[in-house]
């Protein structure tokens, strides 16, 4: 897989927020790009997100799914975040190979994280998705 660029997408959940669907904010750097690969991280992998927020707990991570939209609607429906987890941290399951794509364009502002059960944020935390892409 040839990768020209990488972007960390952070979906911050603020204290007191609860629900099962957490929308991904618009990603200006990823507009009109071609998706090559995805990976995900949790609090066992990283101590802080790029904005300084604690990543999602391993328990909530294992109960979360990624839904991606493209121009045709829901393109990839309910990819388990654990399926995108490549970090060998000695605790969590991981995959050995990066989930690869074929240059699809994603509508990030319509995409979201779905959880199997409702999450209520006792403190701010972030879902972290690594995006490999080309222009």
MDAnalysis code that builds the backbone (N, CA, C; Angstrom):
import MDAnalysis as mda
import numpy as np

u = mda.Universe.empty(405, n_residues=135, atom_resindex=np.repeat(np.arange(135), 3), trajectory=True)
u.add_TopologyAttr("name", ["N", "CA", "C"] * 135)
u.add_TopologyAttr("resid", np.arange(1, 136))
u.add_TopologyAttr("resname", ["UNK", "UNK", "UNK", "UNK", "UNK", "UNK", "UNK", "UNK", "UNK", "UNK", "UNK", "UNK", "UNK", "UNK", "UNK", "UNK", "UNK", "UNK", "UNK", "UNK", "UNK", "UNK", "UNK", "UNK", "UNK", "UNK", "UNK", "UNK", "UNK", "UNK", "UNK", "UNK", "UNK", "UNK", "UNK", "UNK", "UNK", "UNK", "UNK", "UNK", "UNK", "UNK", "UNK", "UNK", "UNK", "UNK", "UNK", "UNK", "UNK", "UNK", "UNK", "UNK", "UNK", "UNK", "UNK", "UNK", "UNK", "UNK", "UNK", "UNK", "UNK", "UNK", "UNK", "UNK", "UNK", "UNK", "UNK", "UNK", "UNK", "UNK", "UNK", "UNK", "UNK", "UNK", "UNK", "UNK", "UNK", "UNK", "UNK", "UNK", "UNK", "UNK", "UNK", "UNK", "UNK", "UNK", "UNK", "UNK", "UNK", "UNK", "UNK", "UNK", "UNK", "UNK", "UNK", "UNK", "UNK", "UNK", "UNK", "UNK", "UNK", "UNK", "UNK", "UNK", "UNK", "UNK", "UNK", "UNK", "UNK", "UNK", "UNK", "UNK", "UNK", "UNK", "UNK", "UNK", "UNK", "UNK", "UNK", "UNK", "UNK", "UNK", "UNK", "UNK", "UNK", "UNK", "UNK", "UNK", "UNK", "UNK", "UNK", "UNK", "UNK", "UNK", "UNK"])
u.atoms.positions = np.array([
    [0.846, -1.180, 0.000],
    [0.000, 0.000, 0.000],
    [0.888, 1.239, 0.000],
    [0.683, 2.092, -0.953],
    [1.406, 3.355, -1.013],
    [0.596, 4.413, -0.277],
    [1.226, 5.056, 0.682],
    [0.543, 6.080, 1.473],
    [1.306, 7.391, 1.329],
    [0.591, 8.410, 0.953],
    [1.202, 9.725, 0.852],
    [1.003, 10.535, 2.123],
    [-0.146, 10.343, 2.790],
    [-0.461, 11.192, 3.942],
    [-1.186, 10.400, 5.034],
    [-1.151, 10.984, 6.243],
    [-1.814, 10.402, 7.411],
    [-2.462, 11.527, 8.200],
    [-3.652, 11.282, 8.698],
    [-4.355, 12.259, 9.534],
    [-5.011, 11.516, 10.699],
    [-4.830, 12.053, 11.908],
    [-5.509, 11.500, 13.083],
    [-6.842, 12.215, 13.221],
    [-7.935, 11.465, 13.150],
    [-9.273, 12.024, 13.339],
    [-9.643, 11.818, 14.804],
    [-10.023, 12.903, 15.448],
    [-10.375, 12.859, 16.869],
    [-11.838, 13.240, 17.033],
    [-12.587, 12.367, 17.684],
    [-13.996, 12.623, 17.974],
    [-14.092, 12.792, 19.487],
    [-14.143, 14.028, 19.950],
    [-14.137, 14.308, 21.382],
    [-15.562, 14.263, 21.935],
    [-15.724, 13.519, 23.016],
    [-17.000, 13.400, 23.719],
    [-16.838, 14.182, 25.033],
    [-17.674, 15.179, 25.224],
    [-17.522, 16.051, 26.389],
    [-18.264, 15.515, 27.613],
    [-17.804, 15.927, 28.770],
    [-18.380, 15.510, 30.046],
    [-19.904, 15.703, 30.037],
    [-20.614, 14.678, 30.480],
    [-22.066, 14.741, 30.571],
    [-22.793, 14.275, 29.320],
    [-22.081, 14.150, 28.207],
    [-22.700, 13.670, 26.975],
    [-23.017, 12.190, 27.117],
    [-24.176, 11.786, 26.640],
    [-24.511, 10.360, 26.654],
    [-25.204, 9.997, 25.347],
    [-25.123, 8.727, 25.009],
    [-25.779, 8.252, 23.799],
    [-25.075, 7.053, 23.211],
    [-25.549, 6.652, 22.026],
    [-24.961, 5.522, 21.313],
    [-24.414, 5.936, 19.944],
    [-24.638, 7.186, 19.557],
    [-24.152, 7.675, 18.266],
    [-23.385, 8.984, 18.480],
    [-22.143, 8.992, 17.992],
    [-21.276, 10.148, 18.153],
    [-20.759, 10.552, 16.775],
    [-21.233, 11.694, 16.283],
    [-20.908, 12.143, 14.934],
    [-19.447, 12.564, 14.814],
    [-18.872, 12.265, 13.672],
    [-17.508, 12.686, 13.372],
    [-17.588, 14.109, 12.820],
    [-16.818, 15.027, 13.379],
    [-16.851, 16.398, 12.863],
    [-16.265, 16.469, 11.450],
    [-16.581, 17.529, 10.747],
    [-16.037, 17.749, 9.417],
    [-14.507, 17.683, 9.469],
    [-13.912, 17.092, 8.454],
    [-12.462, 16.941, 8.378],
    [-11.949, 17.652, 7.125],
    [-11.720, 18.967, 7.196],
    [-11.316, 19.729, 6.006],
    [-10.107, 19.151, 5.270],
    [-9.119, 18.628, 6.013],
    [-7.929, 18.070, 5.366],
    [-8.225, 16.788, 4.590],
    [-9.344, 16.144, 4.893],
    [-9.670, 14.865, 4.253],
    [-10.721, 14.992, 3.152],
    [-11.191, 16.209, 2.900],
    [-12.160, 16.400, 1.819],
    [-11.499, 16.083, 0.482],
    [-12.209, 15.389, -0.362],
    [-11.766, 15.076, -1.729],
    [-10.491, 14.238, -1.756],
    [-10.234, 13.481, -0.704],
    [-9.072, 12.592, -0.676],
    [-9.517, 11.158, -0.907],
    [-8.549, 10.283, -1.125],
    [-8.821, 8.872, -1.387],
    [-8.356, 8.052, -0.188],
    [-9.280, 7.310, 0.395],
    [-9.006, 6.508, 1.576],
    [-8.181, 5.274, 1.206],
    [-7.061, 5.082, 1.929],
    [-6.208, 3.909, 1.715],
    [-6.251, 2.933, 2.882],
    [-6.385, 3.449, 4.113],
    [-6.369, 2.571, 5.274],
    [-6.846, 3.274, 6.528],
    [-7.255, 2.464, 7.521],
    [-7.742, 2.984, 8.798],
    [-7.127, 2.188, 9.943],
    [-6.940, 2.872, 11.072],
    [-6.539, 2.203, 12.310],
    [-7.176, 2.945, 13.479],
    [-7.226, 2.310, 14.651],
    [-7.869, 2.932, 15.807],
    [-7.015, 2.741, 17.057],
    [-7.256, 3.621, 18.039],
    [-6.477, 3.633, 19.276],
    [-7.400, 3.783, 20.475],
    [-6.945, 3.288, 21.638],
    [-7.694, 3.488, 22.877],
    [-6.738, 3.900, 23.996],
    [-7.266, 4.013, 25.209],
    [-6.490, 4.528, 26.345],
    [-5.353, 3.599, 26.762],
    [-5.401, 2.343, 26.369],
    [-4.305, 1.429, 26.676],
    [-3.115, 1.677, 25.754],
    [-3.389, 2.270, 24.573],
    [-2.339, 2.539, 23.584],
    [-1.671, 3.895, 23.786],
    [-2.472, 4.914, 24.048],
    [-1.996, 6.294, 24.143],
    [-2.517, 6.918, 25.436],
    [-1.720, 7.747, 26.056],
    [-2.159, 8.388, 27.297],
    [-2.965, 9.652, 27.039],
    [-2.791, 10.251, 25.858],
    [-3.541, 11.458, 25.521],
    [-3.706, 11.556, 24.008],
    [-4.802, 12.194, 23.611],
    [-5.054, 12.462, 22.196],
    [-4.213, 13.668, 21.766],
    [-4.192, 13.996, 20.473],
    [-3.449, 15.196, 20.046],
    [-3.912, 16.480, 20.737],
    [-5.177, 16.532, 21.159],
    [-5.672, 17.733, 21.851],
    [-5.509, 17.645, 23.367],
    [-4.908, 16.545, 23.854],
    [-4.656, 16.405, 25.281],
    [-5.743, 15.696, 26.060],
    [-6.757, 15.183, 25.367],
    [-7.871, 14.490, 26.014],
    [-7.535, 12.997, 26.131],
    [-8.023, 12.351, 27.167],
    [-7.821, 10.912, 27.336],
    [-8.548, 10.148, 26.234],
    [-7.902, 9.185, 25.603],
    [-8.598, 8.355, 24.607],
    [-9.686, 7.498, 25.256],
    [-10.566, 6.979, 24.433],
    [-11.663, 6.127, 24.888],
    [-11.104, 4.946, 25.684],
    [-11.836, 4.538, 26.722],
    [-11.409, 3.396, 27.532],
    [-11.448, 2.123, 26.688],
    [-10.657, 1.136, 27.074],
    [-10.633, -0.136, 26.352],
    [-12.011, -0.794, 26.368],
    [-12.737, -0.685, 27.483],
    [-14.071, -1.300, 27.578],
    [-15.044, -0.670, 26.588],
    [-15.082, 0.654, 26.520],
    [-15.973, 1.323, 25.565],
    [-15.504, 1.129, 24.121],
    [-14.200, 1.067, 23.938],
    [-13.611, 0.834, 22.610],
    [-14.106, -0.495, 22.024],
    [-14.120, -1.536, 22.849],
    [-14.521, -2.871, 22.397],
    [-16.009, -2.958, 22.083],
    [-16.761, -1.937, 22.448],
    [-18.204, -1.893, 22.256],
    [-18.589, -0.854, 21.197],
    [-17.604, -0.426, 20.365],
    [-17.830, 0.682, 19.441],
    [-17.565, 0.276, 17.995],
    [-18.310, 0.920, 17.105],
    [-18.283, 0.593, 15.677],
    [-18.182, 1.872, 14.859],
    [-17.531, 1.783, 13.717],
    [-17.372, 2.921, 12.823],
    [-18.325, 2.773, 11.647],
    [-19.078, 3.834, 11.356],
    [-19.967, 3.875, 10.198],
    [-19.468, 4.999, 9.293],
    [-19.125, 4.655, 8.054],
    [-18.604, 5.625, 7.101],
    [-19.579, 5.823, 5.948],
    [-19.750, 7.064, 5.577],
    [-20.611, 7.451, 4.457],
    [-19.750, 7.864, 3.273],
    [-20.288, 7.625, 2.078],
    [-19.750, 8.247, 0.873],
    [-20.938, 8.826, 0.117],
    [-20.747, 9.231, -1.117],
    [-21.823, 9.883, -1.877],
    [-23.062, 9.007, -2.015],
    [-22.899, 7.699, -1.937],
    [-24.022, 6.782, -2.101],
    [-24.745, 6.429, -0.810],
    [-24.329, 6.970, 0.318],
    [-24.967, 6.664, 1.600],
    [-24.003, 5.938, 2.519],
    [-24.553, 5.101, 3.420],
    [-23.700, 4.341, 4.334],
    [-22.857, 3.388, 3.504],
    [-21.574, 3.645, 3.477],
    [-20.662, 2.865, 2.645],
    [-20.130, 1.654, 3.415],
    [-19.619, 1.903, 4.599],
    [-19.133, 0.834, 5.473],
    [-19.914, 0.927, 6.769],
    [-20.633, -0.122, 7.075],
    [-21.569, -0.076, 8.187],
    [-21.096, -0.948, 9.344],
    [-20.812, -0.311, 10.457],
    [-20.504, -0.982, 11.719],
    [-19.223, -1.808, 11.690],
    [-18.123, -1.175, 11.315],
    [-16.821, -1.829, 11.430],
    [-16.434, -1.781, 12.910],
    [-16.211, -2.913, 13.568],
    [-15.785, -2.865, 14.965],
    [-14.450, -2.121, 15.087],
    [-14.361, -1.165, 16.015],
    [-13.097, -0.452, 16.188],
    [-11.968, -1.421, 16.511],
    [-12.289, -2.493, 17.204],
    [-11.265, -3.484, 17.545],
    [-10.686, -4.118, 16.278],
    [-11.456, -4.144, 15.188],
    [-10.970, -4.672, 13.904],
    [-9.935, -3.736, 13.276],
    [-9.915, -2.483, 13.707],
    [-8.972, -1.500, 13.190],
    [-7.781, -1.293, 14.126],
    [-7.736, -2.071, 15.201],
    [-6.728, -1.888, 16.249],
    [-5.465, -2.687, 15.915],
    [-4.359, -1.990, 15.678],
    [-3.105, -2.649, 15.313],
    [-2.036, -2.613, 16.392],
    [-2.263, -1.886, 17.452],
    [-1.233, -1.729, 18.472],
    [-1.189, -2.958, 19.377],
    [0.001, -3.518, 19.531],
    [0.209, -4.637, 20.444],
    [0.567, -4.035, 21.794],
    [-0.425, -3.935, 22.682],
    [-0.175, -3.288, 23.969],
    [-0.127, -4.279, 25.129],
    [-0.222, -5.580, 24.823],
    [-0.143, -6.597, 25.853],
    [-1.453, -6.866, 26.561],
    [-2.494, -6.089, 26.245],
    [-3.782, -6.231, 26.916],
    [-4.911, -6.512, 25.934],
    [-5.029, -5.676, 24.912],
    [-6.172, -5.734, 24.000],
    [-5.877, -6.572, 22.761],
    [-6.950, -7.092, 22.179],
    [-6.828, -7.794, 20.897],
    [-6.345, -6.811, 19.838],
    [-5.693, -7.326, 18.817],
    [-5.221, -6.477, 17.732],
    [-5.184, -7.289, 16.438],
    [-5.136, -6.580, 15.336],
    [-5.013, -7.226, 14.030],
    [-3.595, -6.989, 13.521],
    [-3.124, -7.890, 12.694],
    [-1.749, -7.798, 12.198],
    [-1.619, -6.961, 10.930],
    [-2.725, -6.776, 10.230],
    [-2.655, -6.032, 8.975],
    [-3.627, -4.860, 8.989],
    [-3.216, -3.800, 8.356],
    [-4.031, -2.604, 8.225],
    [-5.223, -2.885, 7.325],
    [-6.419, -2.450, 7.735],
    [-7.581, -2.581, 6.861],
    [-7.388, -1.617, 5.703],
    [-7.298, -2.156, 4.503],
    [-7.004, -1.344, 3.334],
    [-8.249, -1.067, 2.506],
    [-8.224, 0.070, 1.823],
    [-9.333, 0.506, 0.975],
    [-8.795, 0.805, -0.417],
    [-9.677, 1.130, -1.323],
    [-9.297, 1.306, -2.719],
    [-9.535, 2.721, -3.220],
    [-9.260, 3.700, -2.381],
    [-9.349, 5.084, -2.802],
    [-10.741, 5.691, -2.735],
    [-11.611, 5.149, -1.899],
    [-12.954, 5.696, -1.757],
    [-12.901, 7.082, -1.119],
    [-13.837, 7.934, -1.508],
    [-13.974, 9.251, -0.880],
    [-15.040, 9.150, 0.201],
    [-14.703, 9.587, 1.393],
    [-15.594, 9.473, 2.549],
    [-16.182, 10.840, 2.887],
    [-17.471, 10.862, 3.201],
    [-18.145, 12.073, 3.696],
    [-18.046, 12.020, 5.221],
    [-16.948, 12.553, 5.746],
    [-16.671, 12.446, 7.184],
    [-17.747, 13.109, 8.027],
    [-18.296, 14.227, 7.568],
    [-19.302, 14.954, 8.345],
    [-20.610, 14.174, 8.487],
    [-20.808, 13.118, 7.695],
    [-21.990, 12.266, 7.808],
    [-21.679, 10.957, 8.512],
    [-20.420, 10.694, 8.755],
    [-19.980, 9.446, 9.369],
    [-20.035, 9.560, 10.895],
    [-20.008, 8.412, 11.579],
    [-20.148, 8.452, 13.033],
    [-19.625, 7.180, 13.689],
    [-19.497, 7.253, 15.020],
    [-19.176, 6.112, 15.872],
    [-20.482, 5.665, 16.508],
    [-20.742, 4.381, 16.475],
    [-21.935, 3.785, 17.068],
    [-21.490, 2.865, 18.193],
    [-22.162, 2.925, 19.337],
    [-21.817, 2.027, 20.445],
    [-22.964, 1.056, 20.694],
    [-22.622, -0.144, 21.161],
    [-23.616, -1.174, 21.412],
    [-24.524, -0.848, 22.586],
    [-23.995, -0.130, 23.550],
    [-24.783, 0.329, 24.691],
    [-24.482, 1.812, 24.897],
    [-25.368, 2.488, 25.569],
    [-25.204, 3.922, 25.799],
    [-23.972, 4.215, 26.652],
    [-23.251, 5.240, 26.260],
    [-22.086, 5.706, 27.019],
    [-22.421, 7.078, 27.592],
    [-22.111, 7.281, 28.870],
    [-22.217, 8.603, 29.484],
    [-20.814, 9.023, 29.901],
    [-20.366, 10.144, 29.402],
    [-19.002, 10.607, 29.665],
    [-18.910, 11.242, 31.047],
    [-18.193, 10.588, 31.958],
    [-17.939, 11.158, 33.279],
    [-16.874, 12.244, 33.187],
    [-16.034, 12.162, 32.159],
    [-15.005, 13.165, 31.858],
    [-14.817, 13.155, 30.340],
    [-14.221, 14.201, 29.822],
    [-13.967, 14.248, 28.380],
    [-13.114, 13.055, 27.953],
    [-13.425, 12.492, 26.791],
    [-12.585, 11.464, 26.191],
    [-12.728, 11.561, 24.676],
    [-11.816, 10.903, 23.960],
    [-11.840, 10.967, 22.499],
    [-11.733, 9.593, 21.868],
    [-12.507, 9.393, 20.797],
    [-12.289, 8.276, 19.892],
    [-11.204, 8.735, 18.920],
    [-10.253, 7.868, 18.603],
    [-9.145, 8.229, 17.710],
    [-9.068, 7.245, 16.551],
    [-9.160, 7.793, 15.342],
    [-9.101, 6.991, 14.124],
    [-7.949, 7.528, 13.274],
    [-7.004, 6.683, 12.940],
    [-5.916, 7.060, 12.050],
    [-6.322, 6.802, 10.608],
    [-6.148, 7.790, 9.755],
    [-6.578, 7.699, 8.353],
    [-5.357, 7.830, 7.445],
    [-5.116, 6.795, 6.646],
    [-4.090, 6.833, 5.602],
    [-4.794, 7.195, 4.303],
    [-4.246, 8.175, 3.563],
    [-4.933, 8.634, 2.367],
    [-3.967, 9.197, 1.336],
    [-4.477, 9.350, 0.136],
    [-3.765, 10.047, -0.935],
    [-4.676, 11.132, -1.459],
    [-4.078, 12.107, -2.121],
    [-4.854, 13.222, -2.670],
    [-5.313, 12.930, -4.088],
])
